[in-house]
Amino acid sequence: MPQKLLQKGLVWLKSRHWARNSISPRYALVEAALIGVFGALAALLLKQGIGWLGGMRINLVNQWGAIAVLPLSGLFFGALAGLLLEYVAPTAGGGGVAQVKASLARYAVPLSLKIALVKIIGTILVLGGGLTLGRRSPTVHIGAALAAELTRLVPTSPEHRRQIIAAGAAAGLAAGFNTPIAGVMFVIEELMRDVSNLTLETAIVASFTGAVVSIILQSPDLNLPSSLLPADSISFSPQDIPLYLILGIMGGLLGALFNKGVLKSVKFNQQLKMPLWQKIGLTGLVCGSAIALLPPYFRDNAGLREFLVKGELPWEQIALVLGAHFILTIIAAGSGAPGGLFAPALIMGSSLGYLVADMGSIWINIDARATFALAGMGAFFTGVVRVPVTAIVMIFELNANFNLVLPLMITCAVSYISAEALQKGSMDQLLLHHMGYDLNDENHNDSSRQKDFLRELKAGTVMQTNVETVSPRLKVIDLLDLMSLSSHRGFPVVDNGKLVGIVTQSDLVKVRNPSSLLLTKEIMTPNPISVPPDAYLSDVLYLLNRYTLSRLPVVQEGRLVGIITRTDIIRVEVDELKADVAIKTQVAYTVYQSRSPATGRGSILVPVTSEDDYESLAKIAVAIALYNDYEIEFIKVLKIAKHLDPHSTYVDTENARELMLTLEEIGKKSNIPIHTRIVITHHRTGLLLEIIKREYIDLLVMGWGKNSSSQEFIFSHLVDNLITQAPCELILIKLGNNHSYPHNLMARGSCLVPMAGGPNAREGLKLLPAFLNVYHKGSLPPVWLAKVSPPSEKKVDSSDLYFAVEELQPHVETMVKPLSIASHSVVDGIRLIAHNQRAELVIIGASRDSLLKQTIHGNIPDAIASKLDTTVILIRLPS
């Protein structure tokens, strides 16, 4: 029975229910709560294991003597931990925070259940064996590893997985110290550098759960552990501020020196030609021998901290604690043994605080030495880990006394400044840099190296909107015929615009002998996995891979708005690789912007350059906007050198502002919404593509400009890139030399539309009424639909030409005529027709490939336009 329930549970986890919600944060808080429970259990297991093994070691010391037991126990347990690391999980060594940071920065650092188990056992062996390391950093590593394992069992998108792992780290820290707020702050300040809602919510839930479970397991009445010191022993006096400044400076400098020492110890151990188990075993032998020669209170690290904090030692013994821990911890940390630096930093900080207080008592009367001890904890912790806010919150949570806040703020802030002045970067950052991981501030979170197109683009910008769909009432026999003629291997099943299912070739294979009564709805997969338009491509690819799918419907409020396939993602990746490098990240500064009420059904973007006749572009854009009920945004991009900062570079915008005011007046007269913008940037192409994708632009209208003098580009660098990459419909306009269109509103010639077949030519016919709106009513020119055929073709099929005439005629108030001509060259044929019919407007529909394709006669659209004095409009449908 339990086995059947387990199987059902696994099946449910792989169900479409989880698939549809795995890219949603709906279950993230539930996962965070589970991680909090597991993190607390692991922290308690670690604490109990270290306590048991350490207690056994102390008992042996009492029986056989410290000099006989401590060196041998350090050697044996250290070597055992080294063997476990070396042969099972080498990345489980060290404190673990560095590994978590690298994983969150998307480096290939493993986090798994195996890592967590090895970390627990190894830390118990090392700390129980007597090395002067702590268990709090390992609990962070363990919590993150358990969280990563949970994301593999419970479907979690790549975009949410990082937050869940960070929440696991927060749970580990919260359970280790019983400081839930500090756990959240550590995630924000050190691990993620992110304050998004999901990061905060998951970290808060995991930290809260971890701390509560830890307290319940240790204190059934749910009372928080008692403070480190009595409340009456903690106070703050303004006269002590100079000493707190000194304490902060010393804490920062000693913390930075400590980090330098650990890094040198790591490098020294790497130069030793011996296995890891021998290094850790030898370190245990050295540390055990040193501790055997030191006073008895050094033999119990946990007891030493409480003994020290309570101020029960004279200053000579406190100085000995600081010096011995400083050296022994550097030796232990450099060996690669599993253990952290949090607890040693607190012990050394407490020692430093008492020493500063004792030194200051020579000149002034100090009422509360214990306050200096706690402030010293924060100062040294900040000097090592470089997280001042986390240090303040953690020490405060451990004592719950507001008298501590001001001393902690002073010492931690000064410590951070002085430590950074001596050496930049925390201990974990230094270790990561030494290991070859670059996590500086610019690329710590979602760096430019990691921030690729999968995490920038969304399904809505990549999906295909022209989707072949079938009805649920379609007969399977007819579906078979449709499937055999189509290049697609599956179809969304749509009923009244709503996605109700999906049917694929594999569904048809299951039907051996379809009857004439069998309908599609009986064989389709109902409620298929789908994504919203704002889903990131990384989430889309995750679903395609996890559930072995070839396509995903894109659904908005139940309605099918598109479909996305693996091929679409590959196509976008190829386009991204071909794109200008500058397109990846855009730095831009908007110096002028005006907005009208957004009342249109779509948007037209019109970039205006210095070579353009902006009035002509505006008239054509207004005509299209009126016809389609669109809005227009005019943008003037002012390009500056790459080494200059757009935010601080002075650029003369007077002419550009006058231009925008003129365009705004045109909008008012036409009674359509006009938006204007002047932007300073390094790269026009990248900025325009970013606006198109971010603002869901439907149509890009721009002047053709001068042809590129470089043979590398057909039109220009800007235009060629937009033809290749712009996801929206694109209209390129080259005005005629005589400017007959759109300035001469009284028709004297004709309008010519070459018909080469295909959807782009059809789009030209569809927009033709909009272009004719420029003319005065009653003076519309005749329209010629022309077809050029080679002379060798004896029998020309002009049926499509006549069909297009019949289709267009009801939509225009002028005469539409077909015209077929034989010519060896398409360019010469179009040129001859344009001359004979006195064409003042030529509309050419072309695909992305044909617009950029070179032939023996050159590029056809470019050649046609360059040999005609008339206005030529090129139309390219969405890519």
C-alpha positions in Angstrom: 0.0 0.0 0.0 2.7 2.6 0.9 4.5 1.7 -2.4 1.4 2.4 -4.4 0.9 5.7 -2.7 4.5 6.6 -3.4 4.1 5.7 -7.1 0.9 7.8 -7.3 2.7 10.7 -5.7 5.6 10.5 -8.2 3.1 10.3 -11.1 1.3 13.4 -9.7 4.6 15.3 -9.5 5.1 14.6 -13.2 1.6 15.5 -14.1 0.5 18.4 -16.3 -0.8 20.1 -13.2 2.7 20.6 -11.9 4.0 21.3 -15.4 1.6 24.2 -15.9 2.5 25.7 -12.5 6.2 24.9 -12.3 7.1 28.3 -13.9 4.7 30.1 -11.6 5.8 31.1 -8.1 2.5 29.6 -6.8 4.2 26.7 -5.0 7.5 28.5 -4.2 6.4 29.4 -0.6 5.4 25.7 0.0 8.8 24.7 -1.2 10.4 27.3 1.0 8.5 26.0 4.0 9.7 22.4 3.3 13.2 23.6 2.9 12.9 25.4 6.3 12.0 22.0 7.9 14.8 20.1 6.2 17.3 22.8 7.0 16.3 22.8 10.7 16.6 19.0 10.9 20.0 19.1 9.2 21.2 21.9 11.5 20.0 20.0 14.6 21.6 16.7 13.4 24.9 18.6 12.8 24.8 20.2 16.3 23.9 16.9 18.0 26.6 15.0 16.1 29.3 17.5 16.9 28.2 17.6 20.5 28.3 13.8 20.8 31.7 13.4 19.2 33.2 16.3 21.0 31.8 15.1 24.3 33.4 11.7 23.6 36.7 13.4 22.9 36.6 15.4 26.2 35.8 12.2 28.1 38.8 10.5 26.6 40.9 13.5 27.5 39.8 13.3 31.1 40.8 9.6 31.1 44.0 9.6 29.1 45.2 13.1 29.1 45.1 15.9 26.6 48.5 15.4 25.1 47.7 11.8 24.3 44.2 12.2 23.0 43.8 15.6 21.2 46.6 15.2 18.6 45.5 11.7 17.7 41.8 12.5 17.6 42.6 15.5 15.3 44.7 13.3 13.0 42.2 10.4 12.9 39.0 12.3 12.4 40.6 14.8 10.1 42.0 12.1 7.9 38.6 10.3 7.9 36.8 13.5 6.8 39.5 14.0 4.1 38.9 10.5 2.7 35.2 11.1 2.6 35.6 14.4 0.8 38.3 13.2 -1.6 36.5 10.1 -2.8 32.8 11.0 -2.5 32.2 14.8 -2.8 35.3 17.0 -3.1 33.1 20.2 -3.4 31.7 19.6 0.1 34.9 21.0 1.7 35.4 24.4 3.2 32.8 26.6 4.8 30.4 26.2 1.9 29.2 29.8 1.4 31.6 30.3 -1.5 30.1 27.2 -3.3 26.6 28.5 -2.8 27.5 32.0 -4.1 29.1 30.4 -7.2 26.0 28.2 -7.8 23.7 31.2 -7.5 25.9 33.1 -10.0 25.1 30.2 -12.4 28.5 28.5 -12.3 28.5 24.7 -12.6 29.0 24.0 -8.9 27.1 20.9 -7.7 24.5 21.1 -5.0 22.7 17.9 -4.2 21.7 15.5 -1.4 25.0 13.8 -1.6 26.8 17.1 -1.0 24.6 17.7 2.0 25.2 14.3 3.5 28.9 14.5 3.0 29.0 18.0 4.5 27.1 16.9 7.6 29.3 13.9 8.2 32.6 15.7 7.4 31.7 18.7 9.6 30.9 16.4 12.5 34.2 14.6 12.1 36.3 17.8 11.8 34.6 19.8 14.5 34.1 16.9 16.8 37.8 16.1 16.3 38.7 19.5 17.7 39.5 21.9 14.8 38.7 25.5 15.6 36.1 26.0 12.9 32.3 26.6 13.1 29.2 24.8 12.0 27.1 27.8 10.8 28.6 28.1 7.4 28.2 24.4 6.7 24.5 24.7 7.6 24.2 27.4 4.9 25.8 25.0 2.4 23.7 22.1 3.6 20.4 24.1 3.4 21.2 25.2 -0.1 22.1 21.7 -1.2 18.9 20.3 0.2 17.0 23.0 -1.5 18.6 22.2 -4.8 17.7 18.5 -4.4 14.1 19.5 -3.7 13.9 21.6 -6.9 14.8 18.4 -8.8 12.0 16.4 -7.2 9.4 19.1 -7.4 9.3 20.8 -10.8 10.8 24.2 -10.5 11.7 26.6 -13.3 15.3 27.7 -13.8 14.2 31.3 -13.0 12.8 30.3 -9.6 15.4 27.7 -8.7 18.0 30.3 -7.6 15.5 31.8 -5.2 14.7 28.4 -3.7 18.4 27.6 -3.2 19.0 31.0 -1.6 16.0 30.3 0.7 17.7 27.0 1.7 20.8 28.9 2.6 18.7 31.3 4.7 17.0 28.5 6.4 20.4 26.9 7.3 21.7 30.1 8.8 18.5 30.8 10.7 18.4 27.3 12.1 22.1 27.4 13.0 22.0 30.6 15.0 18.3 30.8 15.7 18.3 34.2 13.9 15.6 34.2 11.2 15.9 37.9 10.3 19.7 37.5 9.9 19.1 34.6 7.6 17.0 36.8 5.3 19.5 39.7 5.4 22.4 37.3 4.6 20.6 36.2 1.4 19.9 39.8 0.3 23.3 41.3 1.3 25.7 38.6 0.4 24.3 35.7 -1.7 21.8 37.2 -4.1 22.1 41.0 -3.9 18.4 40.9 -4.9 15.3 42.3 -3.2 12.6 41.0 -5.6 9.4 39.9 -4.1 10.0 36.2 -4.7 13.5 36.3 -3.2 12.2 38.1 0.0 9.1 35.9 0.3 10.9 32.6 0.0 13.8 33.6 2.2 11.4 34.9 4.9 9.3 31.7 4.9 12.3 29.4 4.8 14.1 31.3 7.6 11.0 31.5 9.8 10.2 27.8 9.3 13.8 26.8 9.9 14.1 28.9 13.1 10.7 27.7 14.5 11.4 24.0 13.8 14.8 24.4 15.4 13.4 26.0 18.5 10.6 23.4 18.8 13.0 20.6 18.6 15.2 22.2 21.3 12.6 23.9 23.4 9.0 22.5 23.3 7.5 25.6 24.9 8.6 27.6 21.8 10.6 30.1 23.9 13.5 31.7 22.2 16.9 30.7 23.7 18.1 33.0 26.4 20.3 36.0 25.5 24.1 35.6 25.5 24.3 38.1 28.4 21.8 39.5 30.9 20.1 42.7 29.8 21.4 44.8 32.7 25.0 44.1 31.6 24.4 45.8 28.2 24.4 49.6 28.0 25.6 52.4 25.7 27.1 55.7 26.7 28.1 58.5 24.3 31.5 58.9 26.0 32.3 55.4 24.7 31.9 56.3 21.0 35.7 57.0 20.4 36.4 53.5 21.8 33.8 52.0 19.5 35.4 53.7 16.5 38.7 52.2 17.5 37.1 48.8 17.9 35.6 49.1 14.4 38.9 50.0 12.9 40.7 47.2 14.7 38.0 44.7 13.8 38.1 45.6 10.1 41.9 45.6 9.9 42.2 42.3 11.8 39.4 40.8 9.7 41.2 41.8 6.5 44.5 40.4 7.8 42.7 37.2 8.8 41.3 36.8 5.3 44.8 37.4 3.8 46.1 34.7 6.2 43.4 32.2 5.2 44.1 32.8 1.5 47.8 32.3 2.0 47.1 29.1 3.9 44.9 27.8 1.1 47.7 28.5 -1.4 50.3 26.8 0.8 48.1 23.7 1.1 47.6 23.5 -2.6 51.3 23.5 -3.1 51.7 20.5 -0.9 52.1 17.3 -2.9 49.9 15.1 -0.8 46.3 13.8 -0.9 43.5 15.8 0.8 43.0 13.3 3.6 46.7 13.6 4.6 46.4 17.5 4.5 43.4 17.5 6.8 44.8 14.8 9.0 48.0 16.6 9.4 46.1 19.9 10.2 44.1 18.0 12.8 47.4 16.7 14.4 48.9 20.2 14.5 45.8 21.9 15.9 45.2 19.1 18.4 48.8 19.3 19.7 48.5 23.1 20.1 45.2 22.9 21.9 46.6 20.2 24.2 49.3 22.7 25.3 46.8 25.5 25.8 44.5 26.0 28.8 41.7 23.5 29.3 38.9 25.9 28.2 40.3 25.7 24.6 39.1 22.1 24.3 35.4 22.9 23.9 34.8 25.6 21.2 31.1 26.0 22.0 31.8 26.4 25.7 34.7 28.7 25.0 32.4 31.3 23.3 30.0 31.4 26.2 32.8 31.4 28.7 34.5 34.3 26.9 31.4 36.4 26.3 30.5 36.4 30.0 33.9 38.0 30.7 35.2 35.4 33.1 38.8 35.6 31.9 41.5 38.1 32.6 42.9 40.2 29.8 46.0 38.1 29.4 43.9 34.9 28.8 41.6 36.9 26.5 44.6 38.0 24.4 45.7 34.4 24.3 42.3 33.3 23.0 42.4 35.9 20.2 45.9 35.1 19.1 45.5 31.3 19.3 42.2 31.3 17.5 43.5 33.6 14.9 46.4 31.3 14.0 44.7 27.9 14.5 41.6 28.9 12.4 43.9 30.1 9.6 45.6 26.7 9.6 42.4 24.8 9.8 40.6 26.8 7.1 43.5 26.6 4.7 43.4 22.8 4.7 40.0 22.6 3.0 38.4 20.9 6.0 34.6 21.2 6.1 33.9 24.0 8.6 33.0 27.7 8.7 34.5 30.9 9.9 31.3 32.5 11.4 31.8 31.1 14.9 35.6 31.7 15.1 35.0 35.3 13.9 32.5 35.8 16.8 35.0 34.3 19.3 37.8 36.5 18.1 35.5 39.5 17.9 34.4 39.0 21.4 38.0 38.8 22.6 38.9 42.0 20.7 36.0 43.8 22.2 37.0 43.0 25.8 40.6 44.0 25.1 39.5 47.4 23.7 37.3 47.9 26.7 40.1 47.0 29.1 42.4 49.3 27.3 39.9 52.2 27.3 39.1 51.7 31.0 42.6 53.2 31.7 41.3 56.6 30.6 37.6 56.5 31.1 35.1 54.6 33.3 33.4 51.9 31.3 30.2 50.6 32.8 29.5 47.7 30.4 32.5 45.7 29.1 30.0 43.1 27.7 28.7 45.6 25.2 32.1 46.0 23.8 32.4 42.2 23.5 29.2 42.0 21.5 30.1 45.0 19.3 33.5 43.3 18.7 31.7 40.3 17.5 29.9 42.4 14.9 33.1 44.2 13.9 35.2 41.2 13.4 32.4 39.3 11.6 32.0 42.3 9.3 35.7 42.5 8.7 35.8 38.8 7.5 32.4 38.3 5.8 31.7 42.0 4.7 28.0 42.0 5.6 27.6 44.8 8.1 23.8 44.7 8.1 23.7 41.0 8.6 26.2 41.3 11.5 24.1 44.0 13.2 20.9 42.0 12.9 22.5 38.7 13.9 24.1 40.0 17.1 21.0 41.9 18.0 18.8 38.8 17.5 21.2 36.8 19.7 20.7 39.2 22.5 17.4 41.1 21.8 18.6 44.3 23.5 18.1 47.6 21.8 21.1 49.1 23.7 23.2 47.1 21.3 22.0 48.7 18.1 24.0 51.9 18.2 27.3 50.3 19.2 26.8 47.7 16.5 26.0 50.3 13.9 29.1 52.3 14.7 31.6 49.4 14.9 30.2 47.4 11.9 30.1 50.4 9.6 33.7 51.5 10.5 34.9 47.9 10.3 33.5 47.5 6.8 35.2 50.7 5.6 38.6 49.9 7.2 38.5 46.3 6.0 37.7 47.4 2.4 40.5 50.0 2.5 43.0 47.2 3.4 41.7 44.6 1.1 38.5 44.6 -1.1 36.2 41.6 -1.0 34.9 39.2 1.6 36.6 35.9 2.5 34.3 34.0 0.2 34.8 36.4 -2.7 38.6 36.0 -2.3 38.3 32.2 -2.3 36.1 32.2 -5.4 38.5 34.5 -7.2 41.3 32.2 -6.3 39.3 29.3 -7.7 38.7 31.1 -11.0 35.2 32.4 -10.4 34.7 36.1 -11.1 32.0 37.5 -8.9 32.6 41.2 -8.7 29.8 43.7 -8.1 29.1 44.2 -11.8 28.4 40.6 -12.6 27.6 39.1 -9.2 23.9 38.7 -9.9 22.8 37.9 -13.5 26.1 39.0 -14.9 26.5 40.0 -18.6 28.3 36.6 -19.1 25.3 34.8 -17.7 22.5 37.1 -18.8 21.9 35.6 -22.2 18.8 35.8 -24.4 17.0 32.9 -22.6 16.6 35.2 -19.6 15.9 38.3 -21.6 13.3 37.4 -24.2 9.8 36.2 -23.5 7.5 33.8 -25.2 5.3 36.6 -26.5 8.2 38.1 -28.6 9.3 34.8 -30.1 6.0 32.9 -30.6 4.3 32.4 -33.9 1.0 34.2 -34.0 -0.3 32.6 -37.3 -1.2 29.2 -35.7 -2.9 26.4 -37.6 -5.7 25.2 -35.3 -8.4 22.5 -35.5 -11.8 22.3 -34.0 -12.6 19.6 -31.4 -15.5 18.6 -33.6 -13.3 17.9 -36.6 -13.5 14.3 -37.8 -10.3 12.3 -37.3 -10.5 11.1 -40.9 -10.2 14.8 -42.0 -7.6 15.4 -39.4 -5.5 12.6 -41.0 -5.7 14.4 -44.4 -4.8 17.7 -42.8 -1.8 16.2 -41.0 -0.5 14.6 -44.1 -0.5 18.0 -46.0 0.9 20.1 -43.2 4.6 20.5 -42.2 3.5 20.5 -38.5 3.3 17.4 -36.3 0.6 18.7 -34.1 -2.2 21.2 -33.8 -3.8 23.1 -31.0 -7.5 22.3 -30.6 -9.4 25.5 -30.2 -13.1 26.0 -29.4 -14.4 29.6 -29.6 -10.9 31.0 -29.3 -10.2 29.0 -26.1 -7.5 26.3 -26.0 -9.1 23.0 -25.1 -6.5 20.5 -26.1 -3.7 19.6 -28.5 -3.5 16.7 -31.0 -0.3 15.3 -32.4 0.8 12.6 -34.8 1.4 10.3 -31.8 -2.3 10.6 -30.9 -3.2 9.6 -34.5 -0.9 6.6 -34.4 -2.9 5.2 -31.5 -6.1 5.2 -33.7 -5.7 2.2 -36.0 -9.0 2.2 -37.8 -10.6 5.6 -37.4 -14.3 5.6 -38.1 -16.2 8.4 -39.8 -17.8 9.3 -36.5 -14.6 9.6 -34.4 -13.9 13.3 -33.6 -10.7 15.1 -32.6 -11.9 15.8 -29.1 -11.9 12.0 -28.4 -8.2 11.5 -29.1 -6.7 14.9 -28.2 -4.8 15.6 -25.0 -7.1 17.9 -23.0 -5.8 20.8 -20.9 -2.3 20.7 -22.4 0.8 22.3 -20.9 0.9 26.0 -22.0 2.8 29.2 -21.1 1.7 32.8 -20.8 3.2 35.4 -23.2 5.4 36.8 -20.4 7.1 33.5 -19.7 10.9 33.6 -20.2 12.5 31.5 -22.9 14.5 29.7 -20.2 11.2 28.6 -18.6 9.8 27.5 -22.0 12.9 25.5 -22.8 12.8 23.9 -19.3 9.2 22.7 -20.0 10.0 21.5 -23.5 13.0 19.4 -22.1 11.4 18.1 -18.9 8.2 16.9 -20.5 9.8 16.0 -23.9 7.5 18.3 -25.9 8.1 19.8 -29.4 5.8 22.8 -29.0 4.0 24.8 -26.4 0.8 26.8 -26.9 1.0 30.4 -25.6 -2.2 31.3 -23.8 -3.5 34.5 -22.3 -6.6 34.3 -20.1 -7.5 31.0 -21.7 -7.3 32.2 -25.3 -4.7 30.9 -27.7 -2.4 33.8 -28.8 0.4 31.8 -30.4 2.6 28.8 -30.3 6.4 28.4 -29.7 8.6 25.5 -30.8 12.2 24.4 -30.3 12.8 25.7 -33.8 11.6 29.2 -32.8 14.1 29.3 -29.9 17.0 28.1 -32.1 16.1 30.7 -34.7 16.2 33.4 -32.1 19.5 32.1 -30.8 21.0 32.3 -34.3 19.7 35.9 -34.7 21.2 36.8 -31.3 24.5 35.3 -32.4 24.5 37.3 -35.6 23.5 40.5 -33.9 25.7 43.4 -33.1 27.4 42.8 -29.7 26.1 46.1 -28.5 22.6 44.9 -28.8 23.0 42.7 -25.8 23.0 45.4 -23.2 21.8 48.9 -24.0 22.8 52.0 -22.1 20.5 54.9 -23.0 19.3 58.2 -21.6 16.0 59.8 -22.5 16.4 63.6 -22.7 12.9 64.4 -24.0 9.6 62.5 -23.9 5.9 63.3 -24.5 3.0 60.9 -24.1 -0.6 61.0 -25.4 -3.5 58.9 -24.1 -3.0 55.3 -25.2 -6.2 54.7 -27.1 -5.0 52.8 -30.2 -5.4 49.1 -30.9 -1.7 48.8 -31.8 1.5 50.8 -32.0 3.7 52.2 -34.8 7.3 53.1 -34.1 8.8 55.6 -36.5 12.6 56.3 -36.0 13.6 59.7 -37.5 17.1 60.2 -38.8 18.8 63.3 -40.1 18.6 62.0 -43.7 14.8 61.6 -43.5 12.0 63.8 -44.9 10.2 63.6 -41.6 7.0 65.2 -42.9 6.6 62.5 -45.6 7.2 59.7 -43.0 4.7 61.3 -40.7 2.0 61.5 -43.4 2.4 57.9 -44.3 2.5 56.8 -40.7 -0.6 58.8 -39.9 -2.4 57.3 -42.9 -1.6 53.8 -41.6 -2.5 54.7 -38.1 -5.9 56.1 -39.1 -6.7 53.0 -41.2 -5.7 50.5 -38.5 -6.6 52.6 -35.4 -3.0 52.6 -34.2 -0.9 55.0 -32.1 2.4 56.4 -33.3 5.7 56.9 -31.5 8.3 59.0 -33.1 11.8 58.5 -31.8 15.0 60.4 -32.5 18.1 58.6 -31.5 21.2 60.6 -30.9 24.3 58.4 -31.1 27.5 59.1 -29.2 30.9 57.5 -28.9 31.1 54.2 -27.0 33.5 55.6 -24.4 31.1 58.4 -23.4 28.3 58.0 -20.8 24.8 58.8 -22.2 23.7 60.1 -18.8 26.4 62.7 -18.4 27.4 63.6 -22.0 26.1 66.9 -23.3 24.4 66.7 -26.7 22.7 69.6 -28.5 19.0 68.6 -28.7 17.5 71.9 -29.8 16.8 70.8 -33.4 15.5 67.4 -32.3 13.1 69.1 -29.8 11.8 71.4 -32.5 11.3 68.3 -34.7 9.3 66.5 -32.0 7.1 69.5 -31.4 6.3 69.6 -35.1 5.4 65.9 -35.1 3.2 66.4 -32.0 1.3 69.2 -33.9 0.8 66.7 -36.8 -0.7 64.3 -34.4 -3.1 66.8 -32.9 -4.3 67.9 -36.4 -4.8 64.2 -37.4 -6.6 63.4 -34.1 -4.5 60.3 -33.4 -2.3 59.6 -30.3 1.3 60.7 -31.0 4.2 59.9 -28.6 7.7 61.4 -29.0 11.0 60.6 -27.5 14.7 61.8 -27.8 17.2 59.2 -26.6 21.0 59.4 -26.3 22.7 56.0 -26.7 25.7 54.2 -28.2 23.8 51.9 -30.6 20.7 52.7 -32.5 19.9 49.2 -33.6 20.0 47.7 -30.1 17.9 50.5 -28.7 15.2 50.2 -31.4 15.0 46.4 -31.0 14.8 46.7 -27.2 11.9 49.2 -27.6 10.1 46.9 -30.1 10.3 43.9 -27.9 9.6 45.7 -24.6 6.7 47.8 -25.8 5.1 45.2 -28.2 5.4 47.4 -31.2 3.2 46.1 -34.1 4.7 48.0 -37.0 8.1 49.7 -37.6 8.0 52.5 -40.3 11.2 54.1 -41.3 12.9 55.9 -44.1 15.2 54.0 -46.4 17.9 56.6 -46.2 21.0 56.4 -48.3 22.3 53.0 -49.4 25.4 51.7 -47.6 28.7 52.4 -49.3 29.9 49.2 -47.8 29.4 46.0 -49.8 28.7 44.2 -46.4 25.2 45.7 -46.2 22.4 45.8 -48.7 20.7 48.9 -47.4 22.6 50.1 -44.3 23.9 48.7 -41.1 20.8 49.9 -39.2 18.2 48.8 -41.8 19.8 45.4 -42.5 19.9 44.6 -38.7 16.3 45.6 -38.3 15.2 43.5 -41.3 16.9 40.5 -39.7 15.9 40.9 -36.1 12.8 43.1 -35.7 10.0 40.8 -34.6 7.2 43.2 -35.8 6.0 44.1 -39.3 8.5 46.4 -41.1 7.8 49.1 -43.7 10.7 50.8 -45.5 10.1 53.9 -47.4 12.3 55.5 -50.1 10.8 58.7 -51.4 10.9 59.5 -55.1 13.2 62.2 -56.4 10.3 64.3 -57.6 8.5 63.8 -54.2 5.2 63.1 -56.0 4.1 60.9 -53.1 3.0 61.8 -50.5 3.3 65.5 -51.2 1.3 65.8 -54.4 -2.1 64.9 -53.2 -3.8 65.2 -56.7 -3.2 62.0 -58.5 -1.4 62.4 -61.9 -0.1 58.9 -62.3 -0.8 55.4 -60.8 0.0 53.1 -58.0 1.9 49.9 -58.9 1.9 46.7 -56.8 4.2 43.9 -58.2 2.6 40.5 -57.4 5.2 37.8 -56.9 3.0 35.7 -54.6 3.4 35.0 -50.9 2.1 36.7 -47.8 4.2 39.8 -48.0 2.7 40.8 -51.3 -0.8 40.1 -49.9 0.1 42.4 -46.9 0.9 45.1 -49.5 -2.6 44.8 -50.9 -4.0 44.9 -47.4 -2.3 48.1 -46.6 -2.9 49.7 -50.0 -6.2 51.5 -48.8 -4.1 53.1 -46.1 -1.5 54.4 -48.5 -4.3 55.7 -50.8 -5.7 57.7 -47.8 -2.9 60.2 -48.4 -4.7 61.4 -51.6 -7.7 63.7 -51.7 -10.9 61.7 -52.1 -12.1 61.8 -55.6 -8.6 62.0 -57.0 -7.3 58.5 -56.2 -4.9 57.1 -58.8 -5.6 53.8 -60.6 -3.9 50.7 -59.2 -2.0 48.3 -61.3 -1.3 44.7 -60.0 1.6 43.6 -62.1 3.2 40.2 -62.7 6.6 39.7 -64.5 7.2 36.4 -66.2 10.2 35.1 -68.2 9.7 35.1 -72.1 10.5 31.4 -72.2 7.3 30.7 -70.3 4.8 30.1 -73.1 1.7 29.8 -71.0 1.5 32.2 -68.2 -0.9 31.5 -65.4 -2.5 34.8 -64.3 -5.3 33.4 -62.3 -3.8 34.6 -59.0 -3.5 38.1 -60.5 -7.2 38.3 -61.4 -8.2 36.8 -58.1 -6.2 39.6 -56.3 -7.9 42.2 -58.4 -11.3 40.9 -57.4 -10.3 40.7 -53.8 -8.9 44.3 -53.7 -11.5 46.2 -55.8 -14.3 46.3 -53.1 -11.9 48.0 -50.6 -10.7 50.9 -52.7 -12.6 53.7 -54.5 -10.5 53.6 -57.6 -10.0 51.3 -60.6 -7.8 48.2 -60.0 -6.4 46.5 -63.2 -4.2 43.5 -63.8 -1.1 43.7 -66.0 1.2 40.9 -67.0 4.5 41.4 -68.8 7.3 39.2 -70.1 10.9 40.2 -69.3 14.2 38.5 -68.7 14.7 40.7 -65.6 12.2 41.4 -62.8 13.9 44.7 -62.2 13.7 45.8 -65.8 10.1 44.6 -66.1 8.9 46.6 -63.0 10.8 49.6 -64.2 9.2 49.4 -67.7 5.7 49.1 -66.2 6.3 52.0 -63.7 7.5 54.2 -66.6 4.6 53.3 -69.0 1.9 53.7 -66.3 3.5 56.9 -64.8 3.6 55.2 -61.3 4.2 57.6 -58.5 4.0 54.9 -55.8 5.4 51.3 -55.9 4.5 48.9 -53.1 6.7 45.8 -52.9 6.1 42.9 -50.5 9.3 40.9 -49.6 10.4 38.4 -47.1 13.3 38.9 -44.7 15.5 36.6 -46.8 14.7 38.2 -50.2 15.2 41.7 -48.8 18.8 40.8 -48.0 19.4 38.4 -50.9 21.9 39.3 -53.6 21.3 37.9 -57.1 23.2 38.2 -60.4 21.4 41.6 -60.9 22.0 42.7 -57.3 19.4 43.0 -54.6 16.0 43.0 -56.4 14.1 45.4 -54.1 17.1 47.8 -53.9 17.6 47.6 -57.6 14.0 48.4 -58.3 14.0 51.4 -55.9 17.3 52.8 -57.1 16.2 52.8 -60.8 12.9 54.5 -60.1 12.3 58.2 -59.4 9.0 57.3 -57.7 8.3 56.5 -54.1 8.9 52.9 -53.2 7.5 51.2 -50.1 8.9 47.8 -49.0 6.8 45.7 -46.7 8.1 42.8 -44.6 5.8 40.7 -42.4 6.8 39.8 -38.8 9.9 37.6 -38.7 
